Amino acid sequence: MPLAKVAVSAAVDETKKKDVLKRLSLSIAEKIGKPEKYVQTIFEANVPMTFAGTFEPAASLEIKSIGGLSPSVCKGLSEACCGLLQKELGIPEERIYIVFSDIEASSWGWNGTTFG
């Protein structure tokens, strides 16, 4: 049930998107301690955005989960995600924001029901 939405201001080819999504999925599963079969990742490229008042390359991530987002896990995810986007897409880590949200199981639907 972890969900990661990535939006970047740069254009990114489909092969690179898929590679980043797969690596992000695995990293999130490992860091949160949830089976990867429940992890969903979404990637939007070429999204108009500013960061610090400029249009230089930037990224925004939302990571949601039912539990598992302790302060130490969030710090590890921030390091892993920022490092991945910098290495693979050339987006400086200081131009990436990540919002972490812990969601109640009853507020997350799947397979015609909810997790709680």
Contacts in CASP RR format, 6 or more apart in sequence:
PFRMAT RR
TARGET T0000
AUTHOR 0000-0000-0000
METHOD contacts of the structure
MODEL  1
MPLAKVAVSAAVDETKKKDVLKRLSLSIAEKIGKPEKYVQTIFEANVPMT
FAGTFEPAASLEIKSIGGLSPSVCKGLSEACCGLLQKELGIPEERIYIVF
SDIEASSWGWNGTTFG
1 34 0 8 1.000
1 38 0 8 1.000
1 39 0 8 1.000
1 65 0 8 1.000
1 66 0 8 1.000
1 103 0 8 1.000
1 108 0 8 1.000
1 110 0 8 1.000
1 115 0 8 1.000
2 28 0 8 1.000
2 29 0 8 1.000
2 32 0 8 1.000
2 34 0 8 1.000
2 38 0 8 1.000
2 39 0 8 1.000
2 40 0 8 1.000
2 63 0 8 1.000
2 64 0 8 1.000
2 65 0 8 1.000
3 39 0 8 1.000
3 40 0 8 1.000
3 41 0 8 1.000
3 42 0 8 1.000
3 62 0 8 1.000
3 63 0 8 1.000
3 64 0 8 1.000
3 65 0 8 1.000
4 24 0 8 1.000
4 25 0 8 1.000
4 28 0 8 1.000
4 39 0 8 1.000
4 40 0 8 1.000
4 41 0 8 1.000
4 42 0 8 1.000
4 61 0 8 1.000
4 62 0 8 1.000
4 63 0 8 1.000
4 64 0 8 1.000
4 81 0 8 1.000
5 41 0 8 1.000
5 42 0 8 1.000
5 44 0 8 1.000
5 61 0 8 1.000
5 62 0 8 1.000
6 20 0 8 1.000
6 21 0 8 1.000
6 24 0 8 1.000
6 41 0 8 1.000
6 42 0 8 1.000
6 43 0 8 1.000
6 44 0 8 1.000
6 59 0 8 1.000
6 60 0 8 1.000
6 61 0 8 1.000
6 85 0 8 1.000
7 44 0 8 1.000
7 47 0 8 1.000
7 49 0 8 1.000
7 59 0 8 1.000
7 60 0 8 1.000
7 61 0 8 1.000
8 43 0 8 1.000
8 44 0 8 1.000
8 45 0 8 1.000
8 46 0 8 1.000
8 47 0 8 1.000
8 57 0 8 1.000
8 58 0 8 1.000
8 59 0 8 1.000
8 60 0 8 1.000
8 85 0 8 1.000
8 89 0 8 1.000
8 91 0 8 1.000
9 46 0 8 1.000
9 47 0 8 1.000
9 48 0 8 1.000
9 49 0 8 1.000
9 55 0 8 1.000
9 57 0 8 1.000
9 58 0 8 1.000
9 59 0 8 1.000
10 45 0 8 1.000
10 46 0 8 1.000
10 57 0 8 1.000
10 89 0 8 1.000
10 90 0 8 1.000
10 91 0 8 1.000
11 45 0 8 1.000
11 46 0 8 1.000
12 20 0 8 1.000
12 43 0 8 1.000
12 45 0 8 1.000
12 46 0 8 1.000
12 89 0 8 1.000
16 88 0 8 1.000
16 89 0 8 1.000
17 43 0 8 1.000
17 45 0 8 1.000
19 88 0 8 1.000
20 43 0 8 1.000
20 84 0 8 1.000
20 85 0 8 1.000
20 88 0 8 1.000
20 89 0 8 1.000
21 41 0 8 1.000
21 42 0 8 1.000
21 43 0 8 1.000
22 41 0 8 1.000
23 84 0 8 1.000
23 88 0 8 1.000
24 41 0 8 1.000
24 81 0 8 1.000
24 84 0 8 1.000
25 36 0 8 1.000
25 39 0 8 1.000
25 40 0 8 1.000
25 41 0 8 1.000
26 36 0 8 1.000
27 77 0 8 1.000
27 80 0 8 1.000
27 81 0 8 1.000
27 84 0 8 1.000
28 34 0 8 1.000
28 39 0 8 1.000
28 41 0 8 1.000
28 63 0 8 1.000
28 77 0 8 1.000
29 35 0 8 1.000
29 36 0 8 1.000
29 39 0 8 1.000
31 73 0 8 1.000
31 76 0 8 1.000
31 77 0 8 1.000
31 80 0 8 1.000
32 65 0 8 1.000
32 67 0 8 1.000
32 68 0 8 1.000
32 69 0 8 1.000
32 73 0 8 1.000
32 77 0 8 1.000
33 68 0 8 1.000
34 65 0 8 1.000
34 68 0 8 1.000
47 60 0 8 1.000
48 55 0 8 1.000
49 55 0 8 1.000
49 58 0 8 1.000
49 60 0 8 1.000
50 58 0 8 1.000
51 58 0 8 1.000
51 95 0 8 1.000
51 97 0 8 1.000
52 95 0 8 1.000
56 95 0 8 1.000
57 89 0 8 1.000
57 90 0 8 1.000
57 91 0 8 1.000
57 92 0 8 1.000
57 95 0 8 1.000
58 91 0 8 1.000
58 95 0 8 1.000
58 96 0 8 1.000
59 85 0 8 1.000
59 89 0 8 1.000
59 91 0 8 1.000
59 95 0 8 1.000
59 96 0 8 1.000
59 97 0 8 1.000
60 96 0 8 1.000
60 97 0 8 1.000
60 98 0 8 1.000
60 99 0 8 1.000
61 81 0 8 1.000
61 96 0 8 1.000
61 97 0 8 1.000
61 98 0 8 1.000
61 99 0 8 1.000
62 98 0 8 1.000
62 99 0 8 1.000
62 101 0 8 1.000
63 69 0 8 1.000
63 77 0 8 1.000
63 81 0 8 1.000
63 98 0 8 1.000
63 99 0 8 1.000
63 100 0 8 1.000
63 101 0 8 1.000
64 100 0 8 1.000
64 101 0 8 1.000
64 102 0 8 1.000
64 103 0 8 1.000
65 101 0 8 1.000
65 102 0 8 1.000
65 103 0 8 1.000
66 102 0 8 1.000
66 103 0 8 1.000
66 104 0 8 1.000
66 105 0 8 1.000
66 108 0 8 1.000
66 115 0 8 1.000
67 102 0 8 1.000
67 103 0 8 1.000
68 102 0 8 1.000
69 100 0 8 1.000
69 101 0 8 1.000
69 102 0 8 1.000
74 100 0 8 1.000
77 98 0 8 1.000
77 100 0 8 1.000
78 98 0 8 1.000
81 96 0 8 1.000
81 98 0 8 1.000
82 93 0 8 1.000
82 96 0 8 1.000
82 98 0 8 1.000
83 93 0 8 1.000
85 91 0 8 1.000
85 93 0 8 1.000
85 96 0 8 1.000
86 92 0 8 1.000
86 93 0 8 1.000
86 96 0 8 1.000
104 116 0 8 1.000
105 114 0 8 1.000
105 115 0 8 1.000
105 116 0 8 1.000
106 114 0 8 1.000
106 115 0 8 1.000
106 116 0 8 1.000
107 114 0 8 1.000
108 114 0 8 1.000
108 115 0 8 1.000
108 116 0 8 1.000
109 115 0 8 1.000
END
